[in-house]
Amino acid sequence: MSRTDLREAIASRPVVLDGGLATLLERHGHDLSSDLWSARLLRDDPAAIERAHREFFEAGAEVATTASYQVSFEGFGAAGVDRDEVERLLRRSVELAAAARDAAAPDGWVAASVGPYGAVLADGSEYRGDYDLDVAGLRAFHRPRLDVLSSTVGEGADVLAVETIPCLAEVEAVLAELDGTGVPAWLSLSAADGLTRAGEPLGEAFAMAASVAEIVAVGVNCTTPADARDAVPLAGAHGAAVVYPNSGQSWNATTRAWEGRSAFHGDDVSAWVAAGARLVGGCCRVGPEDIASLRDALALTRS
């Protein structure tokens, strides 16, 4: 079946994203402690991923973000997986999300996740941006995976979700790879206090994306709800904004555990929408019940 183009949809109304896929998989009892994180299940238990996507759709999400965030040729290569198999797993991530969408929310969309270089390092550097690669190196890292996931747009996926980007160098790299491809994507950074995680002005990242026609929205993810409120107006100044914060709890990369209490509340959505948000959801530690609350709050902003 044909569905509304996502860019057209967000031009007319806000759209609900899903929450933290890994959070839900952990809640279901899966061990995600390896460097491959939730991507391991693409190989070991794909049905678990499809079930989790479906649970978010049933809670009110309109977009499923695929389990490809942690998938890279380098990361899986270190685990002994060859390049052909990595490409197959990338495609499988889209197939699983599309199957869940078709079963639970046929009018919904699939966003193929493109995680940052730091996700492959598995050392928390996507929250610091202290990379050992320059722009050319980051382009070379992203290119093979972008090529595969871009080919799924229109064949299961509807958009690329370039997410949790921590620094301007990586913004420049992914924008250069996307520019001229005709493949729609959103660009989302991890940020704090109006700055990238590397300490650069967040508005500069959004301004860099303004000239790339493929970008349908810019914004933030995996930041605290408080930092999201500050960032959305900066993103909204450049068009449609995307915002999907984490629960506000802090990630301890040493113990590989979240600490503190959740600060994610569905009633924040009215402020996000007023500031220009058109894609709204949650990230780590945000479950289906949170997305249901967000969906209800969003319905009130439409009434």
N, C-alpha and C positions, 0 to 999 in steps of 0.2 A: 504494500500500500504506500501511497505517497503521504508525506507528512509536511507540515508547515516548515519552511526554512527557519532555522533557529535565529538567524539575524532578523528576519521579519517578525518572528514572535516577540523578541525582546524589544523591538521598536514599538510594540503596542502594549506590552505588559511585562511585569517581572516574572521570571521563571524560577521554579524551585529546583535546586541542585540536591544531590544526596549528601550523606555525611561521611564519617570515617569508615572506609571499607575494612581496613585492618582492625580497627576497634571492634567491629561487629564480628569479624572472624575470630578474634581472640575470645570474645564473649561466648562464641559457639564452641570454644575449647581447643582451638588450633594453636599450636606453638609457632610463633612468628619470630623467634629469637635469633634466627640465622641472619647473615648479611643479606640474604635474598628477600627477607621480610615476607609480605603477603604474596610476592611473585612466586615463591616456592610452590604455592598451591596450584598455580597454573599447570604445573607438571604433575604434582602429587595428588591433588584433589580438586579438579576443576569444577565439579558439581557443587562444592562448598561455596565457591565464588559466585556461581550463578544464583544459588539460593540467597546469598547475602544481597546481591543486586536486587533480586525480586522483593526482598523484605523492605528495602528502601523505597522501591516503587509503590509497594502496598501501603507504606506510611505517608505517601503523598509526594515523593520526589518525582520530578519530571525528566531529570537527566541522570544517567548512570555514568560515573567516571570509572574507566577500566582499571584493571589490576596491573597495568603496565608501568606504573610509576618507577618501580625498582628494577625493571627489566632492562638490561643492557648487554651488549655483546661482551664487554669486558667483565661484568659481574658474573654472568653465567659461564663465561669462558673459564674464569678462575675455579668454578665448580665442576669443570670438565664437560660442559655442554658445548657442542659445536655450533657454528654460526647458522647453519640451516635450521637447527632445532630452536635456536633463539628467535629466529624470524617466525617460525611456526608458533611459538609461545606468544609473541607479540600479536599475531593475528588471532590466536585463540582468545586472548583477553578481550578483543572486540567482539568475537563471536558469542562469548558467554554473556556479555552485557547486552548485546542485541537480542539474544534469545530471551533474557529476562524481561527486557522491554516489550518485545512482541507478545509475551505471555501476559504481562501484568499491566502495561501502560502503552498500548499500541501507538498513541499519539505522541509519545515521549521521544527523547533523544539519547544518543550515546556520545560521550566525550572521551576520546582516546588520550589517556594521560601520558604526558611527556615530563618526567621528573628531571630534576637538576643533576648536574655532575656530582654534587655532594651526596646524592642519594646512593650512588654507586660506591662511594668511599665508605659509606656506612659508619661514619664517625661524627655525625652531627654537623658537618661543615655546611649543609644547606641552611643552617641557622647562624652561620658566621660569614660565609663567602670568602674565606681565606684560601683560595684555590692555588694550585701549583701550575695552572694552565693559563695562557693568555687567550685573547679573543680567537686567534687562529686555531689554537689547540682545542678550544671549546667548540668551535664550529666543526672541527674534524670529529670530535666526540659525538656531537648531536646528529650529524648528518645521516649515518646509516639507519639509526632508529627512526628519525623523522621520515626518511624515505619509505620505510616499511609502513609506519602508521599513517602517513599521508595517503598511501595507496588504498587504505581501508575506508577513507572518507567517501561516502556515496555507496559503499559496499558493506554497510553495517554501522560504521561510525558517521557522525554528522559534523564533528568539529574536533580539533585538537585542543587539549587542555594543557598548555605549557605552564607548569605550576611550581610553586615554592622556590622561585628563582631569587637568590640572595644578593646579587651584585650587578652593577651596570655592565661589566664585561660580559657576563652571561646573557644579559638582556640583548646587548649588541649582537652577540653570536647567534642567538636563536632568531632574532628579527632578520638578520642577514640571510639565514637559511630559509626563512619563510617567504621573504619578499619576492614577489613575482611568481610564486607557485600556484596561486589561485586557491589554495587550501585554507578554509576558515579556521581560525584559532583564537582562543583567548590567552592572554598573558597575565599571570598572577604571581606576585612576589611574596616572599616572607619578609616581614618588615616590623619595625618597632620605633615608636616615637617619631613618626613621619620620615623615617630613614630606611634605606635598605639595611639588611643585616650586616652589610659591610660598612655601614655608616655614611652612605651617600644620599643626597636628596631624592626622596621617593618620586617626587614630581618629575624629575629628569627622566626616569624610566618610562613613565606614562607618556611624556612628550616625545620620546624616541619612537614609541609605537604609533604615534598619531599619523605618521606618513606611510605606514604599511597597510595597504588595503585589506590584507588578509585578516587583520586583527579585528575581531568583532566586539571585544570588551577588554578592559584592563582593570586590575585591582589587586587584591591581596588574599592570601589563604595561609593557613597554619600560623596565624598570629593571634594574639589575644583578642577577645571581643572589644575591649577598650581601645586597643590600637587599631582595630578595624574601623571603629567609629571615626577615628581621626583620619584614616587613610582614604575612606570612600569619597569624601569631597574632593580630594586631590585627583582621584581617578575619574570621578564624574565630570570634572572640568574638561576632560578630553573625550567625552561621549559616554557610551554605556559602561557601567562599572560592574565588576564581578567581585563578590565578597563571600568567602566561606572560612570563617575563623575556626580555630580549635576551641576546646572547652575552656581555655584560660589556664589550664594546668601546665606545669612545666615539665619538659622532657629531660631526664637525666641520662645522658648518653653513656655514662659509665655503667650504671645499673640497668640501663635499657628499660626504664620504668617511668610512668607519669606520676607527678607529685602535686598535692594541693587539691582544692575544690573546684568544681565546674562553675564557670561564670557565663555559660552560654544560655541565653534566654531568647525565646521566640519574639518577645515584645521589642527586641532591638531592631527588628526588621523595618519598622516604620521609619526610623531614623536613617537606615541604610537606603531605603527607597527614596526618601525625600532628598537624599544627597546624590542620587543618580544610579543606584544599584538596580540592575536588571537581571542579574543572575545571582541568586542568594542561596546559601546552604551552609554546610559545616564541614569541618575537617577532623583531625584526630580527636577521639573521645566524644564525638558527636554521633549519637545513635539514632535509630528510627523514631524513637519517641520524641527526640528533639526536633527532628525534621517534621514530624506531625504537628508539633507546637508551632514551628516556623510557618508551616503551610496554613494553619488556622489564622495566625497573625497576619500573614500576607493576604488572606482572603478578606480580612477586615480593612486592609488598606485599599482594596479594590472596590469595596462597597460604598 
